[in-house]
Amino acid sequence: MTENTQQQTAATTELPTTYAPAEVEGPLYERWVERGYFEADAKSEKPPYTIVIPPPNVTGSLHLGHAFQHTLMDALVRRKRMQGFEALWLPGMDHAGIATQNKVEQQLAEEGKSRHDLGREEFVERVWQWKEEYGGRILGQMRRLGDGVDWSRERFTMDEGLSRAVQTIFKKLYDDELIYRAERIINWCPRCLTALSDIEVEYQDDAGELVSIRYGEGEDSLVVATTRAETMLGDTAVAVHPDDERYKHLVGKRIKLPLTDRTIPVVADTHVDPEFGTGAVKVTPAHDPNDFEIGRRHDLPSLTVMDEHGVITVHGPFLGLDRFEARSAIVGALREQGRIVAEKRPYMHAVGHCSRCKTTVEPRLSMQWWVKVGPLAKEAGDAVRDGRVKIHPEDMSRRYFDWVDNMHDWCISRQLWWGHRIPIWYGPEGQVVCVGPDEEPPAGEGWTQDPDVLDTWFSSGLWPFSTLGWPEKTPDLEKFYSTDVLLTGHDIIFFWVARMMMFGLYAMDGEVPFTTIALTGLVRDEFGKKMSKSNPNAVDPLDWMDAYGSDAVRFTLAKGATPGADVPIGEDWVQASRNFANKIWNATRFAMMNGANIEGPLPDASAMSATDRWILSRLNETVAQVDAYYEDFQFAKLSESLYHFAWDEVFAWYVELSKTTFFAGGEGAKVSGRVLGEVLDVMLRLLHPIVPFVTDTLWTTLTGGESLVIADWPKDSGFRDEAAEREIELVQRVVTEVRRFRKEQGLQDAQKVPARLTLTGTPLVAHEAAIRQILRLQPEGEGFAATATLPVAGAEVALDLSGTIDVAAERKRLAKDLAAAEKEKAQAEGKLGNEAFLAKAPDNVVDKIKGRLAKADEDIARIQNQLANLPQA
């Protein structure tokens, strides 16, 4: 035994007999960080590889969706780092305007205060204090998961550099007339008192009421249906389709609007569907986006009938009522006048709710700031169409085009105090000045800054380049932009992905923000249901990490990651992954204690056994498979490939087949020990990006290397040995068949059975000792009498089961198998004897049936032989 082997054996014995993730993961991660393994060097001559992290909300905590995407991103970055790339995965957080402001306002409410009691400046300072004290929990949780991010480059969307980027691009867009201020319909939250983006609105089916109301009198009347009767106070027209014969006599006339002293026109508009309902719709331009467009086309006035709190502002009996109170009161008043034609309740329909406070959203006409997205969206679409950006899986590109090709102008102003304040100043004479980052705001009496802040998505849309130092031409920006992969859920392709594409192309002179968009599905429970905090199926991944280890959670998530498809996950699967991690630990530790080593070069193939050549052939094939799967983002397939190779081929077959070699010692043991060391070395490297903790701990013990994080990624050497693979396949067939037989006989795995192996003339001769070792088959000995004979793979295994076998049960089993084989033979002969069938059937079908017949004949001969060799009852 050499000095290195002695040191390795000593180190191996220091490894605990069982793997304890809680004792390993935390200290190991901090060691990685302290040694700077995750820090990227902009001056490096290595090729860059950059991944954009979807910045989690500062208010957030790690959920399974985060854990899922972070596992996949981390795997990509770790592999590229091992492949010799200067890999950057930059961490950071989003300031999450509404969510964070709500958190602080809730704190103030507990103190009996509101933000208005503090004033804007003091309130913003309070939010910063909250951020320092409570924000960023998710960053610590990312460490628990093992995220290999460059903490030295951590960014926050409200930090000084990113704020400068926001002000710079706002000024550029404004000067290019791509930002404007206008009165439009927006999503409004009466609780948060701000406009909302589409992604901040969650739709759910609510039980409302659908009422049909008669407008006008006699022949000059028509019926409209609505779920929002309170908005009729703001109706300024009724619309019908221009080709609808039922209402042609009314188009251009004015009819009385119930409960008011106003008359409104009947207009013809192609937006109306004559087949839906009565074919007539009420038009409320100030409270419905479709009605707003109809109003613009027909020059209709827009009457706002509610304030920002959702309270009726129209003088009359409904003044001061909440919108829902007004709804009931108005329907009641219409009913008294006999104008309710029909009522349907409950009426289930999709209603928008604020994603933060769950308040019903109110469409509302409001003066806001907008981005003119037309030219920006076209560039974002062209970049995918011309191949500069690839969407994976490709079929998801249709959804992307559906969005960017039909994108509406984007409302970017929010009526909040926490966020990037809009850099617009208004003068006393109506002046409007946009102030850039290096410009002083206008001075003098009467100048005020716009009170609104920008939509959170505005700043996060700059993330791929603002985090690298833009608008300055920094070394980071030069080295790491464009980024390589954006990996994110398909659910935000419309919101975050499209905005990054628009801003990246615009700010970086046509250079795309990333070259690949890899879209994942959503994590669901084991029954395929969406996980939600309001449902009992929500899971805190930290609980699973505490119970089973981070590697187990990571492997479970990766094993379910098929591109674009949702990922079901259950605790049983995490337990199975924990078992896999334990298997890696126990089997590798055993192998190292029994001779596995990496000393010196691999022996020449001529010095290896067929078993050695087989595992090296399988090893290289696995390297090739895993590489191909990574390039195609097939995490499920690469995880399955690694699982099968490690558990089945290395531990269940190679280690077991090699035990007799190791026990025998000598030159064969040295060769196999070096081969096994090579296999373990490469296997742990391949597994590392998915399960980094257990693999790094074992690999450093095996090799004495510093860390797998900075080790080289394996390469396919090209070594293949098809002859060895066929030979070991024969061994596997013998072992599998005898194991099956033993199990059917109720024999214990450890129970030894006398056996005669007739292997002459087959490649199995060289493996007799290994076959006997694995199957617990003793030599024949005196008095040996075969009670069962199993012909398999051109060989024969005769077993003496005297005193161990239930002869009656075995005879019954074999008789059943024989009947099945004879039935299969009869069916095959019937088809092959049918001339009409043979005349029509393709050659491959006929060949397949001939194969079935040959197999049936083989099975019949085998079973009859076994029956003949059973002891007489």
DRENDO-76017 format. One record per atom (N, C-alpha, C): x, y, z. Coordinates in steps of 0.2 Angstrom, whole numbers, plus 5000, padded with zeros to 4 digits. Example, Ala and Ser with C-alpha at 12.3 -4.5 7.8 and 13.67 -1.06 7.14 Angstrom:
506649725039506249785039506649845039506449895035506849955036506450005039
//
This chain:
500449945000500050005000500450065000500350114995500850174995500650225000501050275001500950325006500250365004500150374998499450414996498850374998498950304996498350264998498250255005498850255009498750255016498450315019498650375016498250435018497550435016497350415010496650415008496250365013496550305014496250255019496050295026496550325028496550355035495950415034495950455029495450505028494750475028494750415024494050385023493850365030494250335034493950305040493750365045493950425043493750485047493050505045492850485039492150505037491650465041491150505044490650465048490350405044490150355048489850305044489150315041488850365043488250395040488250465038487950485033488050555031487550595035487750655037487350705041487350765038486850785033486850845030486950905034486550905040486550965044487250985047487650935047488350945050488850965044488650955038489150965033488951025029488351035027488151085022488351155024488151185030488251255032488951265032489351235036490151245036490451245029490251195025490551185018490351245014489751265014489551325010489951385012490051395018490451455020491151455018491451395018492151385016492151405009491651375005491651394997491651474997491251505000491251585000491851615002492151595008492751625011493351615006493351565002493851554998493751584991493251614990493051654984492951614978492751554979492651514973492051534968491551574971491051594967491151664964491751704965491851764963492151764956491851804952492051814945492551864944493051854939493551904938493451934931493252004931493152034924493852034920494452034924495052034920495251964917494851914919495051844917495051844909495551794907495551784900495051724898494751694903494351634902493651664898493351624894492751644891492251654897491751714896491251724901490651684900490351674906489651634906489351674912488751704910488351744915487651714915487351714921486651694921486351754925485751774923485351824926484951794931484951814938484551784943483851824943483251794943482651834944482651864951482751934952482851954958482251944963482351904968481751894973481551964976480951964978480752024982481052024989481252084991481552104997481152075003480452075002479952045007479951975007480251935002480051865001480451825005480251755005480651705008480651645003481151605004481251544999480651504999480351494993479751444992480051394987479651344986479851284981479951314974479651364972479751394965480451424965480651454970481351484970481851424970481751384975482151324976482251284969481751284966481751244959482151284954482051344953482351384948483151394950483251404956483951414959484351354958484051294959484451234958484651224951484251234947484351234939484951284937484851344940485351394938485951384941485951354947486651344951486951284947486551234945486851174941487251204935486851244931487151274925487851314926487851354931488451394933488951354935488851304940489351264943489651224937489251194933489551154927490051194923489751254921490151304917490851324920490851334927491451354930491951294930491651234931492151174930492351164923491951194918492251184911492751234909492951284914493451334912493151394910492551414911492251474910492351524916492351584915492351634920491551644922491351614926490551604927490351654932489851694931489551744935488851734936488651724942487951724944487851774949487551824947487551884952486851884956486951894963486351894967486051964968485451964970485152034972484452024973484152084975483452084977483152144974482452134973482052184970481652224976481652294975481352324981480552314982480252284977479552264978479152324981479052374977478652434979478052424983477552394980476952384984476952344990477352284989477352234994477752265000478252294999478652325005478352385008478052425004477652485007477052455012476752405009476252375013476452345020477052315020477352285026477452345031477752395029477852455034477252485036476752495031476152525033475752485038475852415038475552375043475852385050476552395050476852405056476652475059476552525055476352585057475552585060475152545056474452535059474452505066474952455067474952425074475152485079475452535077475652595081475152645081474552635077474052685077474252735073474652725068474852785063474752765056474852815051474852795044475452835041475652815035476152855032476152925032475452945031475353025031475553055037475553015043475753045049476453065050476853015046477553025046477853075041477453075035477653115029478153075025478253095019478553055014479253045016479653095018480353085019480453035025480153045030480153005036479952935035479352925031479152865029479652815025479952855020480452815016481052795020481252835025481752815030481552755034480952755036480652695040480652635035480552635029480552585025481252555024481752605023482452585023482652545029482452565035482552535041482252465042481652455039481352395039481752345034481952375029482352335024483052305027483352345031483952325034483852275040483252285043483152235049482852175047482352175042481952115040482052095033482252135029482252115022482852075020482752035015483351995013483351925016482851905019482951835022483051785017482851795011482851745006483651735004484051795005484751785003485051735008484951735014485151685019484951615017484351615015484051545013484351525006484551565002484951544996485551504998485851535003486451495005486351425008485751425011485551355013485551305007485251335002485151294996485751274992486251314994486951304990487051344984486651404983486751444978487451474977487851454971488451474970488551544967488251594970488251664968488851704970488951754967489551804968489251854973489351834980489051884985489451954985490051954982490352024982490052074977489652044973489252084968488552094969488352084975487652084977487352154976486752154972486452214971485752224973485452284974484752294976484452354971483852344969483652384964483552454966483652474973483652544975484352564977484852524976485452554978485752604973486252644974486452704971486552684963486952634962487052624955486452604951486052564953485452544950484952604949484952644954484552704954484752754948485452754948485652804942485452774935485552704935485352674928484552684927484152684932483452694931483352774928483652814932483552884930483852904923484352864921484752874914484252854909483952794910483552764904482852804904482652824910482052864909482152924905482652964907482853024903482953004895483252954894483352934887482752914883482252884887481652864884481152924883481252974888480853034888481053074882481753084881481953124876481853094869481753034869481652994862480852994861480453024866479753024865479452954866479752914870479452844871479152844878479252894882478852904888478452964887477752954890477353014889476853004895476453064896475953064901475253074898474853034900474153034897473653004902472953014901472452994905472152924901472252874905472052804902471752764907471352714905471152664910471652624913471752614920472252574923471852524928472252474930472052434936472152474942471652484946471752524952471552484959472052494964471852464970471552514975470952504977470652554982470952554989471352494990471652484997472352514996472752494991473452514991473452584988472952614985472852674982473452694977473452644972473952644967473752614961474052634955473952594949474352524950474052474946474452404947474652384940475152354939475352324933474852254932474852234926474452174925474652114929475352104930475552054934475452054942475252114944475052124951474252114952473952094946473252074947473152004946472751974951472651904951471951894950471751854945471051834943470751774947470151774949469851724952469151724951468751664951468051664950467751684956467351744956466951764961466151754960465851744965465051734965464751804965464651834959464351904959463551894957463351944953462651944950462651974944462251954939462151974932461452004932461452074931460752104930460652124923460052114921459852144914459452204915459652264913459252324914459052354908458352384908458052414902458252484902458552514897458752584896458252604891457952674892457452704887456752674888456352704884455652684885455352654878454852614879454452584873454852554868454752574862455152554856455852584856455952634859456552664859456952644866456952574867457252554873457652484871458152474875458552414874458752384881458952324881459152294887459952284887460252304893460952284894461052244900461552204900461752164906462452184909462452184915463052204919463152164925463752154927463952134934464152194938464252254936464452314939463952364938463352354941462752404941462952474943463452484948463652544951463952594945464252564940464552604935464052634930463452614930462952644926462952724927463052744933463052814934463552854930464052814927464552844922464452834915463852794913463752774906463652844902464052844896463952894892463652874885463552804884463252784878463052714879462652684874462452614873462752594866463152544866463452524859463052464857462952454850462752394847463152384841463152324838463552314832463152354826463552384821463252414816462852374811462952304811462552264806461952234810461852244816461352214820460652244818460252214815459552234812459152254818459152224824458752244829458752314832459352344831459452404834459652464829459552444822459752504818459352564818458652554820458252614821458452654827458852634831459052664837459752704836460152684832460852704831460752784829461052824833461052894832460552934837460052894840459652924844459852924851459552964856459752964863459152934867459352904872458852864876459052894883458552884888458552904895458952854898459452874902459852834907459452834913459252774915458952764922459252794928458852814933459152844939459552904938459552934932459853004931459453044927459653104927459253154922459553164916460053114914460353124908460053074902460253094896460053054890460753034887460852974884461452954881461352924874461852934870461752914863461752834862461452804857461552734855462052744849462652714850463152714845463252644842463552644836463652574832464452564832464652504835465352494835465452424834465952404830466152334828466452294834466652324839466852294845466252244848465652264848465152234851464952164847464852114851464752054848463952044848463652044843462952044843462651974845463051924845462851854848462851844855463151894858463251884866462751924869462351894874461851924878461351954873461152024875460652054871460952084864461652084864461952124858461952194859461852224865461852294867462252294873462752344874463152354880463152424882463252434888463252494891464052524891464152584889464752614888464952654894465452644898465652684904466452694903466652744899467352754897467852764902467552794908468052804914468152744918467752684917467852634922467852564918468052564912468152504908468652514902469152464902469652484896469352474889468852424888468552424881468052484880467752504885467252554885467652624883468252624886468652684885468852694878469052634875469252634867468652654863468052624865467452644861467252714862467352744868467252814869467752854865468352834864468852874860468652874853468352814851468152814844467552854842467152864847466552904846466452964850467052994852467153054855466653064861466553014865466153014871466453044877466153074881466453104887466553044892467053054897467253004902467053034908466553004912466353024918466552984924466953004928467252964934466752974939466452914942465952914947466152884953466852874954467052844961467752884962467852894968468552914970469052864971469652874973470152824973470052774978469552784983469352734988468852694986468552704980467952664977467352684980467252754982466652784985466352824979465652814979465352854974465352934975465452964969465553044970465053074966464553044963463953074959463453104964463253164964462753194968462153154967461753144972461153104972461053054978460653004978460552964983461052914985461552904980462052854981462752894983462752954983463352994985463652964992464352954992464652934998464652854999464252814995464252744996464852714994465052664997465552614994465352584988465752564984465552534977465052474978465252434983464852374983464152394987464152434991463552464994463052494989463452534984463052564979462752514974463152464973462852414968462252384970462152364977461552344979460952394979461152454981460652504982460452524975460852524970460652544963460152484960460352424961459952374959459252374962459252394968458652394972458152454969458452504968458152564965457852544958458252514954458052494947457452444948457552404953456952354953456352384955456352434959455752474961455452504955455852524950455552564944455352514939455452444940455352394935455752394929456352414930456852414925457352354925457252304930457652244930457252194926457552174921457252124916457452054918458052044921458251974923458751984928458851934933459351934937459651864938460351854938460651794939461151794945460951754950461451754956461451684959461951654961462651684960462851674953463251724950463451724944464251724944464551664942465251654943465651694937466051734939466451764934467151784936467651794932468351814934468351884936468651894942468651964944469451974947469652034945470352044946470452064954470952044957471152064964471852084964471952134969472652154970473052094973473652084970473952024972474252034979474352094982474552104988474052104994473552134993473052144998472352114997472352084991471752044989471052084988471152154988470552194986470352184979469752194978469452194971469752254967470052244962470352294958469852334954469852394953469452444950469752474944469452454938469752494932469552564933470052614931469852684933470252724928469952774926470252824921470752864926471352874924471852904928472452934924472652994926473253024923473852984925474252954921474852914922475352924917475952894919476552894914476552834911476752834904476652774900477352764896477452704894478052694889477652674883477852704878477652684871478052624869477752564869478052504868478152484861477752514856477752484850478452474846478852524846479552504843479952464847479852474854480352424858480052354857479452344857479152274857479352244850479352284845479552254838480252234838480752264841481452244842481452184846481052184851481052124856480852054852480352064848480152014843480651994838480952044835481352024830482051994832482252004838482851974841482751894842482051874843481951804843481851774836481551814832481351784825482051774821482551824822483151814818483651774821483451744827483951694830484451724835484451784836484951814841484751784848484151774849483951744856483551684854483751624858483351564857482851554863482251534862481851514867481751444868481851414874481851344875481351334880480851284879480751244873480451294867480651274861480451314856479751334855479251284857478551294856478351354861478751374866478551424870478551494866478951494861479051554857478351584855477951544854477251564851476951614857476951594863476751634868477051704869477751704868478151764868477951804862477851784856477651824851476951854851476451814854475751834856475751894860476251894864476351954869476652014866477252004863477652064861477352094854476952054851476652074844476052114846475752104852475052134853475152174860475752204861475852234868475552304868475152324873474852384874475452434878475352494877475752544881475752524888476352534891476452514898476352574903475952564908475852614913476452604918476852654919477452644923477452684930476852724931476852764937476452724942476652734949476352704954476252754960475652764963475552814968475752784975476452774975476752754981477252804983477552784989478152824991478752784991478752724991479352684991479452654984480052674981480252664974480652714971480752704965481152764961480652814959480752874962480352934960480452954953479852964950479852984943480253054943480753054938481253114938480953174934480353194935479953244931479853304936479953364934479853424938479353464934478853494938478353534935478453604938478453654933478553724935477953764936477953824939477353864940477053884934477353884928476953904922476853844918476753794921476553734917477153694914477753714915478353684912478453614915478653564911478853504912479553484910479953464915480653454914480853384917481153344912481453284914482153294916482353264922483053274925483453214925484053214921484453164921484853154927485253104928485653084934486253134935486453174930486953214931486753294931486053294931485753364930485453384937485553454938485153474944484453494943483953474947483253494946483153564946482653594943482553664942482453694949482753754950482653784956482153844956481953864961481553924961480853904964480453954966479753944969479353914964478953864966478353844962478553774959479253754959479453694956479353634960478953584958478853524962478953464958479253404961479353344958478753304958478653264952478053214952478053174958477453164961477453124967477553054966477453024960477352954959478052924959478052854960478652814959478552774953479052734950479052694945478852624946478452594942478352524943478952484944478952434949479452394950479752354944479352334939479652304934480052354929479952414930480352464926481152454928481252454935481952444937482252374936481752324937481952254936482052234929481752274924481852264917482552284915482952324919483652344918484152294921483952244924484352204928484952174925484852144919485452114915486052164914485952224914486552274912486652324918486052344921486152394927486552364932486552294934486952264939487652254937487852264931488552264928488852334928488452384930488752444930488452504925488052474921487752524916487452584920487452644918487652674911488452684910488852664915489552674914489852614910490352624907490652564903491152534907490852484912491352454917491652394914492152374917492452304915491952244916491552254921491052194922490552194916490352254914489852264908490152234902490852254901491152234894491252154894491452124900491552054901490952014901490452034904489951984906489252004902489252054898488652064894488752054887488352024883487651994885487751934889487251924893487251864898487051804893487151744896487051684892486351654893486151644899485451614900485051644904484451654903483951674907483451614908483451594915483051534916482551564921481951554919481351584923480751544921480251554925479551524924479251554918478851504915478451534909477951584911477751584917477251624919477351704919478051714919478251794919478551804912478451764907478751784900478451844898477851864899477551924897477751984900477951984907478052034911478852054911479152014915479852024916480352014910480251954906480651934901480551984895479952004893479852054888480152124889480052144896480352204898481152204897481452154900482152154899482352154892482052114888482152114880482152184878481552224879481452284876482052334879482152334885482652384888483352364886483552304886484152284884484352304877483952284873484052304866484152384865483652414868483652494868484252524871484452504877484952534881485652514878485752454876486352424874486452424866486152464863486252474855486152414852485652384853485452324849485752254852486152254857486452194859485952164864485852104863485252064867485552054874485052054879485252044886485451974888485151924884485351854885485251824878485651764877485651734871485151674871484951654877484451594878483951614883483351594882482851604887482551534888482751504894482551434896481951444901481451414898480751424902480651364906480451364912480251314916479551314917479251254920478551254922478551274930477951264933477851284939477851224944478051234950478051174955477351164958477151104957476551084960476551024965476051014969476050964973476050894970476150834973476150774970475550754966474950784967474350774964474250824958474750864957474750914951474350974953474150984959473851044961474351104962474151164961474551224962474651234969475251244971475351254978475251324980474951334986474751404988474751404996474951464998474951475005474251465008473751485004473051475007472751405007473151365004472951285004473451255008473251195011473651155015474251115012474251125005474751095001475451135000475451195003476051235003476551205007477251205004477751175007478351225008478651225014479251265015479851225014480151245008480751195007481251195012481351245017481751245022481651185027480951165028480751115032481051045029481051035022481250975019482050975019482351035019483051035019483351015026482951045032483051025038483050945039482550915036482350845037482850805033482950825027483250775022483950805019484050865020484650895017484550935011484950985009484851025003484950984997485450934997485550894991484950854989484550824994483950784993483450834989483350894992482850934989483050954982483750974981483950994974483850934969484050874971484050824966483250804965482850814969482150794968481850844963482050914964481850964959482150954952482750944952483050934946482750874942482650824946482450754943481750764940481350824942480650834939480650884934481250914932481250974928481350954920480750954917480650944910480551014907480851034902480851104899480051124898479851174901479251204900478651174904478751114907478251074910478251084917477651084920477551094927477851034931478051044937478450994941478050974947477750914947477450884954477950864958477850874965478350854970478050834976478250784979477950764986478550744990478350734997478950725002479250655001478850604998479050534997479650544992479650584987480150594982480750624985480650664990481250694993481650644998481250605001481450545005481850505000481650484994481950444990482650474988482650544987483250574985483750574991483550584997483950575003484250505003483850455001484150385001484750384996484650414990485150414985485750454987485650504991486250544994486650494999486250465003486550415007486850355004486650334998486950274994487550304992487550364989488250394986488750394992488550414998489050415003489250345005488750305007488950235010489350195005489150194998489450154993490150184992490250244991490850274989491350264995491150275001491550265007491750195007491350145006491550075006492050065001491950094995492450084989493050104991493150164994493750194995494150155001493750125005494050085011494250015008494050005002494249934999494649944993495049994992495549994987495450044981494850084981494750134976495250184977495650204971496150264972496250294965496550354965496650384959497450394958497850354960498550354960498750344953499150384950499450374943498950364938499150354932498750354926498350284926497750284922497450224921497850174918497750104920498150054917497850044909498250014905498150004899497549954898497049964894496449924893496649844893497249834890497449764890497549724896497649774901497749744908497149744912496549764909495949764913495549704912495149694917494649644916494049664911493649624909493049644905492549694909492549674916492149714920492449784921493049794921493349854921493249894915493349864909493249894903492449914902492049874904491349884904491149954907491349954914491150014918491450084915492050074912492350134909492050154902491750104899491350114893490750154895490450124900489750154902489850224905490450234908490650304911490650354906491050334900491150384895490450404891490050344891489350354888488950404892489050394898488650434903488850514903489550524902489750594901489450624895489450584890489250614883488450624884488050584887487350594888487250654892487550664898487450714903487650784899488150784895488350844892487750864887487550814883487050834878486350854882486250824887485650844891485650914894486250934896486351004899486251054893486551034888486451084882485751094880485351044881484651054879484151064885484551084891484151094897483651044900483850984898483450924900483750894907483550934912483750914919483550854921482850834920482550774922482950714919483150724913483450664909484150654912484550714913485250704915485250684922484750694926484750674933484550604933484150574929483950504928484550464926484950494921485450464919486050454924486150504928486650504933486450454939485750454940485450414946485550334943485450324937485450254935486250234935486650274932487350254932487650244939487550294943487850284950487550224954486850224955486550174959486650104956486450104949486350034946487050014944487350054939487950024936488550024940488650074944489250084948489150034954488650054958488650024965488349954965487749944961487449884961487749824957488149854952488449804947489249804948489549854946490249854946490549844953490349874958490649864964490549794967489949764965489749694967490149644963490249654956490649614952491349614954491649664957492349674958492549654965492049634969492249614976492749554976492549504972493049444972493749464970493749514965494449534963494849574969494449614972494749654978494949604983494549554985494649504990495249464988495349454982495949404980496549444980496549514980497149544980497549544973498249564974498649554968498549604963498849594957498849644952498149664949497649614949497049624947496649674951496749664958496449714963496749784962497349794960497649854959497349894953497249854948496949884942496249904943495849854946495149874947495149934952495549934957495549994962495650054959496150054954496250124950495650134946495350084942494750094938494150124942494050094948493550114952493650184955494250204956494450274958494250324953494450304947494250344941493550354940493150304941492450304940492150344945492350334952492050384957492250454956492850464954493050534953492650564948492550534942492150564937491450564939491150514942490450514944490250574949490750584953490650634958490650704955491050714950491150774946490450784942490250734939489550744936488950754940488950734946488450744951488450804954489050834955489150894959488750954957488550974951488151034950487451024953487250964953486550954956486550934964487050894966487050884973487750904976487850964977488550984978488850974985488450964990488750954996489050884998488650834996488950764998489450744993489450774987489950754982490650784983490650854985491250884987491550854993491150834998491450805004491850735002491450694998491750634996492350644991492350684987492850694981493450724984493450764989494050794992494450734996494050694999494350635003494650584998494250574992494550524987495150544984495150614982495750634978496250674981496050704987496450754991496450824987496050834982495950894979495650944984495651014981495451064986494651064986494351064980493651064980493351054973492751024973492451004966492251074963492151124967491851184964492351214959492951204960493451224955493851174952493551104952493851054948493651054941493951014937493851014930493250974929492850994924492250954922492550894917492250834918492450774915492350784907492750744903492650744896492650674894492250664889492150594886492850584882493150534885493850514882493750474875493150454874492950414868493050344868493250324874493350254876492650214876492650164871492050124871492250054870491950004873492049934872491449894872491149884866490549854865490549784867491149754866491249684867491149674875491449714879491449704886490749724888490349774885489649784887489249724886489349694880488949634879489049574884489749564885489949514890489649524897489649594900489349604906488549604906488249614900487549604899487349534900487749484898487649414899487649394907488149424910488249414917487649444921487449504919486849534922486149484921486149454915485549414913485549354918486149324919486149264923485949284930486349334933486149354940485449374941485149414936484449434937484049374937484149324932483649274932483749224938484349214940484349174947484049214953484149274953483849314958483149314958482849314952482149314951481849244954482249194952482049124954482149114962482649144965482749134972482149174975481949234973481449274976480749234976480649204970480049164969479949104974480549074976480649024980480649044987480649104988480549134995481249124999481849124995482449114998482749185000483049195006483349255009483949275005484049335004484649365000485249335002485349325009485949295011486049225011485449185010485449115010485949085005486349045007486849005002486548945000486648934993486348874990486848844986486948774986487448734982487248744975487648754970487548764963488048734959487848714953488348694948488248744942488848774940488748824934489148794928488748784923489048754917489048814912489748844912489848904908490348894902490548834901491048824896490748844889491248874885491048904879490648964879490648994885490349064885490849114888490749174887491149224891491049224898490549194901490449194908490949154912491349114909491849074912492249124917492449184914492949224918492549254924491949244924491549284929491249234934491449174934491049124939491149144946491749164948491849184955491349244957491349294953490949354954490149334954489949284950489249264950489149224956489549184958489449144964489449194970489849244970489849294976489249324977488949354971488349394971487749354973487749294970487149254971487149204977487649214981487749164987487749094984488049074979488049004977488648964979488548914983489148874985489348824980489948804980490148744976489748684977489748644972489248584972489348544979489948514980490048474986489748404985489948364990489648294990488948294991488648244987487948234988487548284984487848324980487448374976486948344971486348364972485748344967485348404965485448414958485048474955484348464956484048504959483248504960482948554955483348604952483148654948483648674943483548684937484048704932483748764928484248814928484048874924484448884918484248874912484648884906484548964905485148994904485049064903485749094900485649134895486249164891486749114889486549054886486949004884487248964889487148974895487448944901486848904905487048874910486548834914486748834921486248854925486448854933485948804936486248754939485948704942485948714949485348714953485348724960485048664964485348654970485148604974484748634980484048634979483648664984483348624989483648564990483448514995483348545001482748545004482548575010482448645010482548675005482448755004481848775000481648724996481148744991480448704992479948744991479248714991479148684984479248624983479148584977478448594974477948584978477248594975477148664972477348714976477248784974477648794967478248774967478748784961478448744955478148684956477848654950477248684948476848714952476248754950476448814947476948854949477248914946477448894939477848844938478148824931477548804927477048774929476548754925476148814922476048864926475748924924476148954919476848964920477248994915477248954908477248884909477248844903476648854899476048864902475448874899475448944895475748994898475749054895476249054889476749024890477249014884476948974878476548924880476248884874475648924871475348964875474849014872475149064867475749094869476049134865476349104859476549044859476749004853476148994848475648974851475048954847474849024843474849074847474549144843475049154838475749154839476249174834476149124828476049054829476049014824475449024820474849044823474249054820474349114815474649164817474749224813475249204807475749174808476249154803475949104798475449064800475149014796474549044792474349114793473849144790474149184784473949154778474249174771473949244770473349264772473049334771473449384775473649364781473949404785474649424783475049364781475649374778475749414772475149414768475149454762475149524763474849544768474749614770475249644775475449604779475949624785476549654782476849704785477549734783478049674785478649684782479149634784479349634791479349704794479649704801479149674806478449684804477949654808478049574808478149544802478249474802478849454806479349494805479949474809479849474816479449524818479349534826478949464828478449444824478149384826478549324826478949314821479449264821479949264827480049324829480449324836480149304842479449324842479049304847478949224848478949194842478849124841479549094844480049114842480749084844480849094851480649154854480649164861480149114865479549104862479149054865479448984866479748964860480048894860480548894865480948944866481548944871481248944878480748974879480448974886480148904887479748874882479448814883480048764885480548764881481148714882481448724889481548784891481748804898481348774903480648794903480248774908480148704909480048664903480048594903480648564906481248594905481848564908481848574916481548634918481548644925481048594928480448584925479948534928480248464929480648454923480948384924481448374929481748434931482248424936482048434943481348454944481148454951481048394954481248394961481148324965480448304964480448234964479748204964479448214971478848224971478448234978478348174981
//
